[in-house]
Amino acid sequence: MEYFPTGSGDTTMAYISIFVQVIFTIIGTFLWSILDRKRKSYNTSFYWLLVLIRIALVVFMLAYGFAKVYKTQFPSPNLSQLLEPLGKHSPMALAWIYMGHSEGFNFFTGLLEVLCGLLLIPRRTQTLGSILTMMVMFQIVLLNLFYDIPVKQFAIHLFLMASLIFFTDIKRVWTVFVKNKSVEDYNFFHPVKSRGYHKFIFWFKLIVTILFVSTMAYQGSQTEKTFGDDREKSELYGIWEVHKFTKNSIERPAIVTDTLRWRYLIFDQKGVACIRTMDNKATWYNAEYDELKKELAIFRRSDSIDHKPFQISKTANELSLKGVFKNDTLSLELKTVDLKKFPLINRPFRWIQETPN
């Protein structure tokens, strides 16, 4: 079986890997239980295991949290997505649009994940951090399961890791919240008794946390400017509908069965163009606009075909293109689509609504 990255964490190879690890874990546990049956406890080993789990959870919760705080994981729907029929979206794409639509909801969910990571750093707050992480990750697990998002294994792992930390303090939680009784202070186990060591660890965690959080914040800010909602927009930003399409001197009417006629030319992020044909198929290209020369180049860098730039004429609401594209001579007349007609990106927040919209 050939393995290559696909962007999915739920590949056949991943499931096989987990299955093999479970088998080896069962066999290893059985053999170790026999060979080391005289040992009474593994307090030290378990302590360091929890440390490693907490570190992993802190890193991932902070990373995913800042990806939502700065709205880079779920950016707002782009202009091309606004033209995609609802039924053609995959469940995962629908979830991405749902999350990306609201900047406030993104910020809130991201802030919760950041809080989870921060609470897991001190041992005194690890129980509270594990409870909050379990709640947050359980919702994410359900989202991944019911919207078929291929990060199911990873999300379940994070949930189980938080659960393991929580169950180390389950007796006190049960006593307080179920039995409604008082409990004694938690007796933390420390394999290292040196005060100097613990003082060093305190300052080390504080400095590393500040550096890591600062780095995540900076990267999130920069990524949002590159790919997120603050990305640089095209000089021709908008959805341009093709009203007249002439190919090799023959005008092609707007028939939905014509897979070669352009229906929309969309400019969103700078340097990118999307062509939607009459059958609503979207194809993405590189785009370079030279306002001085009145030229627009639409091409693919990996394409061997030499695309000559279009001669462009532009007004506020109209666009005219003439040139050669994929060895065909094209002439297009386009008009801009009023983006205010899309309620998804224009409807404001309202406290009072007499009827649901």
Secondary structure, DSSP 8 states (H G I E B T S, - for coil): ------S-S--HHHHHHHHHHHHHHHHHHHHHHHHTTT----HHHHHHHHHHHHHHHHHHHHHHHHHHHTT-SS----HHHHTS-GGGS-HHHHHHHHHHH-HHHHHHHHHHHHHHHHHTSSGGGHHHHHHHHHHHHHHHHHHHHHTT-S-HHHHHHHHHHHHHHHHTTHHHHHHHHTS-----------S---HHHHHHHHHHHHHHHHHHHHHHHHHHHHHHHHTSTTS-EEEEEEEEEEEEEEETTEE----TT-SSSEEEEEEEETTEEEEEETT--EEEEEEEEETTTTEEEEE-TT--S----EEEEE-SSEEEEEEEETTEEEEEEEEE--GGG-HHHH----S--SS--
